[in-house]
Amino acid sequence: MSKQAPIKRSLQRKWQKSKPKPTNRNSKKKSNGIGSLMENRRCHLRKKKREVKVSKTDPESGLLVKNERERVFAYSYHTACDRNGWILQTYVTAANVHDSQAFFVLFERVKREIQSCPEAVCVDAGYKTPAIAKYLLEQGVKPIWPYTRPKTKDGFFRKSDFVYDEYFDCYLCPNDQVLSYSTTNREGYREYKSDPAVCRSCPYLHQCTQSKSYTKVVTRHVWQDYYEEAEHLRYVPEYRELYALRKETIERDFADMKEKHGLRWTHYRGLEKNEAQAMLVCAAMNLKKLANYLWKAKHRPFFSFAWLPILPTFFENIVYLWNKMGFRHSSETHFVNSLKAPKVLKKYISKDAPYRKHWSILDNEWRGILEIFE
């Protein structure tokens, strides 16, 4: 009996602790209306608060959401180049930083690098915002960006179907009804709402909105005029040709960074180390491009023909000279500036030479080139 008593008492204590205590409804304090509203507001903000995931190994990186299944911590490399592909500046941010936020720092660096302001800037769809359009147009720079498809659901009216009236500051729907100005939200968008009494009996309601309150809302940014001005620049032929160079310049640079210089994956921890690596990679790519330009300038056909009168004295076999100079294929790119070059070759090749056919190929090619440039 004495050994089992403590066990029973302990079980009884656990049961009493787990048993819910009876509540007295009359003992509740009555809260006034303002207090209850503030409490509900705090609960709503607590639920709405955005949770930012931070990496334990590299806190300076950002979470990149590629698709529903793939999420990685990464860095974003923002790079600017000229129309010939020379890299001007680069800027590294965490992957969760939007492209439009990094544009302003990158553009200021480019201006300091070239010590002037560019005439036009070709950007990707990630930089297509009213803030960037206003920022560039106020400095006299033409923003050139691509066309983006409307994100409206199939079967519904697009935003372009609603006409904006600048004089009365309102929108007109496809049913010729007015959407008047209501308010401006924190993101800088002006909201225009329709009359629910009119929309309730509208024949196009199923194509306009799915709102339970029968209210259509159309938003317009406060800097929408700058955005529309940049949209019109896409149709200028000169700027369309300039934007077509993007795939040959900056996209090529990004491809070389990933495939040839190991920037497809992050090899260092910390924002400072990754930015230093990006700077070194961009400098190396510019040096490689410079070396290619110098090599091409040194080995142009003009320099080869300039040494033709001297080279045959050192080479007895004319076929070796032919292969050394690079005339293996008939092409228009083998144009030379000296009109005396064919005569020099003809001088060193006799009629009875066993390699007479090589001279006939060069002679036909030279005549074809002269006909083109005449």
ZINORBEL-V391136 format. One record per residue. N is the residue number from 1. RES is the residue in three letters. SS is DSSP state (alpha for helix, beta for strand, coil for the rest). PSI is psi in whole degrees, -180 to 180 (* if undefined). Layout:
n=<N | N>
res=<RES | RES>
ss=<SS | SS>
psi=<PSI | PSI>
This chain:
n=<1 | 2 | 3 | 4 | 5 | 6 | 7 | 8 | 9 | 10 | 11 | 12 | 13 | 14 | 15 | 16 | 17 | 18 | 19 | 20 | 21 | 22 | 23 | 24 | 25 | 26 | 27 | 28 | 29 | 30 | 31 | 32 | 33 | 34 | 35 | 36 | 37 | 38 | 39 | 40 | 41 | 42 | 43 | 44 | 45 | 46 | 47 | 48 | 49 | 50 | 51 | 52 | 53 | 54 | 55 | 56 | 57 | 58 | 59 | 60 | 61 | 62 | 63 | 64 | 65 | 66 | 67 | 68 | 69 | 70 | 71 | 72 | 73 | 74 | 75 | 76 | 77 | 78 | 79 | 80 | 81 | 82 | 83 | 84 | 85 | 86 | 87 | 88 | 89 | 90 | 91 | 92 | 93 | 94 | 95 | 96 | 97 | 98 | 99 | 100 | 101 | 102 | 103 | 104 | 105 | 106 | 107 | 108 | 109 | 110 | 111 | 112 | 113 | 114 | 115 | 116 | 117 | 118 | 119 | 120 | 121 | 122 | 123 | 124 | 125 | 126 | 127 | 128 | 129 | 130 | 131 | 132 | 133 | 134 | 135 | 136 | 137 | 138 | 139 | 140 | 141 | 142 | 143 | 144 | 145 | 146 | 147 | 148 | 149 | 150 | 151 | 152 | 153 | 154 | 155 | 156 | 157 | 158 | 159 | 160 | 161 | 162 | 163 | 164 | 165 | 166 | 167 | 168 | 169 | 170 | 171 | 172 | 173 | 174 | 175 | 176 | 177 | 178 | 179 | 180 | 181 | 182 | 183 | 184 | 185 | 186 | 187 | 188 | 189 | 190 | 191 | 192 | 193 | 194 | 195 | 196 | 197 | 198 | 199 | 200 | 201 | 202 | 203 | 204 | 205 | 206 | 207 | 208 | 209 | 210 | 211 | 212 | 213 | 214 | 215 | 216 | 217 | 218 | 219 | 220 | 221 | 222 | 223 | 224 | 225 | 226 | 227 | 228 | 229 | 230 | 231 | 232 | 233 | 234 | 235 | 236 | 237 | 238 | 239 | 240 | 241 | 242 | 243 | 244 | 245 | 246 | 247 | 248 | 249 | 250 | 251 | 252 | 253 | 254 | 255 | 256 | 257 | 258 | 259 | 260 | 261 | 262 | 263 | 264 | 265 | 266 | 267 | 268 | 269 | 270 | 271 | 272 | 273 | 274 | 275 | 276 | 277 | 278 | 279 | 280 | 281 | 282 | 283 | 284 | 285 | 286 | 287 | 288 | 289 | 290 | 291 | 292 | 293 | 294 | 295 | 296 | 297 | 298 | 299 | 300 | 301 | 302 | 303 | 304 | 305 | 306 | 307 | 308 | 309 | 310 | 311 | 312 | 313 | 314 | 315 | 316 | 317 | 318 | 319 | 320 | 321 | 322 | 323 | 324 | 325 | 326 | 327 | 328 | 329 | 330 | 331 | 332 | 333 | 334 | 335 | 336 | 337 | 338 | 339 | 340 | 341 | 342 | 343 | 344 | 345 | 346 | 347 | 348 | 349 | 350 | 351 | 352 | 353 | 354 | 355 | 356 | 357 | 358 | 359 | 360 | 361 | 362 | 363 | 364 | 365 | 366 | 367 | 368 | 369 | 370 | 371 | 372 | 373 | 374>
res=<MET | SER | LYS | GLN | ALA | PRO | ILE | LYS | ARG | SER | LEU | GLN | ARG | LYS | TRP | GLN | LYS | SER | LYS | PRO | LYS | PRO | THR | ASN | ARG | ASN | SER | LYS | LYS | LYS | SER | ASN | GLY | ILE | GLY | SER | LEU | MET | GLU | ASN | ARG | ARG | CYS | HIS | LEU | ARG | LYS | LYS | LYS | ARG | GLU | VAL | LYS | VAL | SER | LYS | THR | ASP | PRO | GLU | SER | GLY | LEU | LEU | VAL | LYS | ASN | GLU | ARG | GLU | ARG | VAL | PHE | ALA | TYR | SER | TYR | HIS | THR | ALA | CYS | ASP | ARG | ASN | GLY | TRP | ILE | LEU | GLN | THR | TYR | VAL | THR | ALA | ALA | ASN | VAL | HIS | ASP | SER | GLN | ALA | PHE | PHE | VAL | LEU | PHE | GLU | ARG | VAL | LYS | ARG | GLU | ILE | GLN | SER | CYS | PRO | GLU | ALA | VAL | CYS | VAL | ASP | ALA | GLY | TYR | LYS | THR | PRO | ALA | ILE | ALA | LYS | TYR | LEU | LEU | GLU | GLN | GLY | VAL | LYS | PRO | ILE | TRP | PRO | TYR | THR | ARG | PRO | LYS | THR | LYS | ASP | GLY | PHE | PHE | ARG | LYS | SER | ASP | PHE | VAL | TYR | ASP | GLU | TYR | PHE | ASP | CYS | TYR | LEU | CYS | PRO | ASN | ASP | GLN | VAL | LEU | SER | TYR | SER | THR | THR | ASN | ARG | GLU | GLY | TYR | ARG | GLU | TYR | LYS | SER | ASP | PRO | ALA | VAL | CYS | ARG | SER | CYS | PRO | TYR | LEU | HIS | GLN | CYS | THR | GLN | SER | LYS | SER | TYR | THR | LYS | VAL | VAL | THR | ARG | HIS | VAL | TRP | GLN | ASP | TYR | TYR | GLU | GLU | ALA | GLU | HIS | LEU | ARG | TYR | VAL | PRO | GLU | TYR | ARG | GLU | LEU | TYR | ALA | LEU | ARG | LYS | GLU | THR | ILE | GLU | ARG | ASP | PHE | ALA | ASP | MET | LYS | GLU | LYS | HIS | GLY | LEU | ARG | TRP | THR | HIS | TYR | ARG | GLY | LEU | GLU | LYS | ASN | GLU | ALA | GLN | ALA | MET | LEU | VAL | CYS | ALA | ALA | MET | ASN | LEU | LYS | LYS | LEU | ALA | ASN | TYR | LEU | TRP | LYS | ALA | LYS | HIS | ARG | PRO | PHE | PHE | SER | PHE | ALA | TRP | LEU | PRO | ILE | LEU | PRO | THR | PHE | PHE | GLU | ASN | ILE | VAL | TYR | LEU | TRP | ASN | LYS | MET | GLY | PHE | ARG | HIS | SER | SER | GLU | THR | HIS | PHE | VAL | ASN | SER | LEU | LYS | ALA | PRO | LYS | VAL | LEU | LYS | LYS | TYR | ILE | SER | LYS | ASP | ALA | PRO | TYR | ARG | LYS | HIS | TRP | SER | ILE | LEU | ASP | ASN | GLU | TRP | ARG | GLY | ILE | LEU | GLU | ILE | PHE | GLU>
ss=<coil | alpha | alpha | alpha | alpha | alpha | alpha | alpha | alpha | alpha | alpha | alpha | alpha | alpha | alpha | alpha | alpha | alpha | coil | coil | coil | coil | coil | coil | alpha | alpha | alpha | coil | coil | coil | coil | coil | alpha | alpha | alpha | alpha | alpha | alpha | alpha | alpha | alpha | alpha | alpha | alpha | alpha | alpha | alpha | alpha | coil | coil | coil | coil | coil | coil | coil | coil | coil | coil | coil | coil | coil | beta | beta | beta | beta | coil | coil | coil | coil | coil | beta | beta | beta | beta | beta | beta | beta | beta | beta | beta | beta | coil | coil | coil | coil | coil | beta | beta | beta | beta | beta | beta | beta | beta | coil | coil | coil | coil | alpha | alpha | alpha | alpha | alpha | alpha | alpha | alpha | alpha | alpha | alpha | alpha | alpha | alpha | alpha | alpha | coil | coil | coil | coil | coil | beta | beta | beta | coil | coil | alpha | alpha | alpha | coil | coil | alpha | alpha | alpha | alpha | alpha | alpha | alpha | alpha | coil | coil | coil | coil | beta | beta | beta | coil | coil | coil | coil | coil | coil | coil | coil | coil | coil | coil | coil | coil | coil | alpha | alpha | alpha | coil | beta | beta | beta | coil | coil | coil | coil | beta | beta | beta | coil | coil | coil | coil | coil | beta | beta | beta | beta | beta | beta | beta | coil | coil | coil | coil | beta | beta | beta | beta | beta | coil | coil | alpha | alpha | alpha | alpha | alpha | coil | coil | coil | coil | alpha | alpha | alpha | alpha | coil | coil | coil | coil | coil | coil | coil | coil | beta | beta | beta | beta | beta | coil | coil | alpha | alpha | alpha | alpha | alpha | alpha | alpha | alpha | alpha | alpha | alpha | alpha | coil | alpha | alpha | alpha | alpha | alpha | alpha | alpha | alpha | alpha | alpha | alpha | alpha | coil | alpha | alpha | alpha | alpha | alpha | alpha | alpha | alpha | alpha | alpha | coil | coil | coil | coil | coil | coil | coil | coil | coil | coil | coil | alpha | alpha | alpha | alpha | alpha | alpha | alpha | alpha | alpha | alpha | alpha | alpha | alpha | alpha | alpha | alpha | alpha | alpha | alpha | alpha | alpha | alpha | alpha | alpha | alpha | alpha | alpha | alpha | coil | coil | alpha | alpha | alpha | alpha | alpha | alpha | coil | alpha | alpha | alpha | alpha | coil | coil | coil | coil | coil | coil | alpha | alpha | alpha | alpha | alpha | alpha | alpha | alpha | coil | coil | coil | coil | coil | coil | coil | coil | coil | coil | coil | coil | coil | coil | coil | alpha | alpha | alpha | alpha | alpha | alpha | alpha | alpha | coil | coil | coil | coil | coil | coil | coil | alpha | alpha | alpha | alpha | alpha | alpha | alpha | alpha | alpha | alpha | alpha | alpha | alpha | alpha | alpha | alpha | alpha | alpha | coil>
psi=<-41 | -30 | -31 | -19 | -47 | -32 | -43 | -41 | -39 | -40 | -37 | -39 | -42 | -39 | -37 | -36 | -38 | -18 | 128 | 139 | 141 | 137 | 142 | 114 | -31 | -22 | -7 | 140 | 134 | 123 | 143 | 171 | -39 | -42 | -41 | -37 | -42 | -39 | -41 | -37 | -41 | -42 | -38 | -41 | -34 | -39 | -35 | -13 | 132 | 133 | 119 | 119 | 133 | 136 | 139 | -30 | -31 | 88 | -21 | -12 | 169 | 154 | 122 | 121 | 103 | -46 | -167 | -25 | -27 | 119 | 125 | 155 | 129 | -180 | 154 | 134 | 115 | 122 | 145 | 140 | 169 | -173 | -10 | 1 | 3 | 127 | 127 | -49 | 162 | 154 | 131 | 132 | 171 | 155 | -22 | 4 | 128 | 152 | -37 | -27 | -29 | -11 | -41 | -41 | -42 | -41 | -39 | -36 | -38 | -40 | -39 | -31 | -47 | -5 | 33 | -179 | 129 | 159 | -36 | 153 | 124 | 119 | 165 | 174 | -21 | -21 | 13 | 85 | 155 | -32 | -42 | -38 | -44 | -41 | -40 | -43 | -32 | -22 | 4 | 18 | 137 | 113 | 127 | 115 | 168 | 174 | 136 | 136 | 145 | 144 | 23 | 148 | 154 | 135 | -3 | 158 | 140 | 168 | -29 | -17 | -15 | 121 | 133 | 131 | 109 | -32 | -49 | -4 | 62 | 170 | 150 | 126 | 170 | -19 | 16 | 36 | 153 | 134 | 106 | 161 | 137 | -59 | 175 | 123 | 180 | -23 | -2 | 20 | 131 | 130 | 131 | 123 | 151 | 173 | 120 | -31 | -34 | -41 | -24 | -37 | 17 | 136 | -18 | 22 | -40 | -16 | -5 | -54 | 158 | 17 | 137 | -21 | 6 | 46 | 125 | 130 | 125 | 131 | 151 | 127 | 152 | -21 | 31 | -28 | -41 | -38 | -43 | -33 | -40 | -32 | -36 | -26 | -18 | -23 | -2 | 127 | -38 | -43 | -27 | -40 | -35 | -38 | -27 | -18 | -10 | -43 | -18 | -15 | -80 | -35 | -34 | -39 | -42 | -38 | -41 | -37 | -41 | -46 | -35 | -18 | 12 | 24 | 12 | -29 | 155 | 126 | -10 | 158 | 137 | 146 | -36 | -43 | -39 | -36 | -36 | -41 | -41 | -39 | -42 | -40 | -43 | -38 | -40 | -38 | -38 | -37 | -39 | -41 | -39 | -40 | -39 | -41 | -43 | -38 | -41 | -38 | -31 | -30 | 36 | 156 | -26 | -42 | -33 | -43 | -26 | -28 | 9 | -40 | -22 | -36 | -39 | -21 | -21 | -14 | 123 | -29 | 116 | -23 | -39 | -40 | -39 | -47 | -32 | -36 | -10 | 17 | 62 | -25 | 144 | 119 | 156 | -13 | -14 | 43 | 137 | 159 | -17 | 119 | -9 | -5 | -45 | -36 | -37 | -44 | -40 | -28 | -37 | 0 | 118 | 169 | -34 | 14 | 145 | -16 | 38 | -29 | -29 | -37 | -37 | -37 | -46 | -37 | -44 | -38 | -42 | -40 | -38 | -39 | -41 | -37 | -35 | -45 | -12 | *>
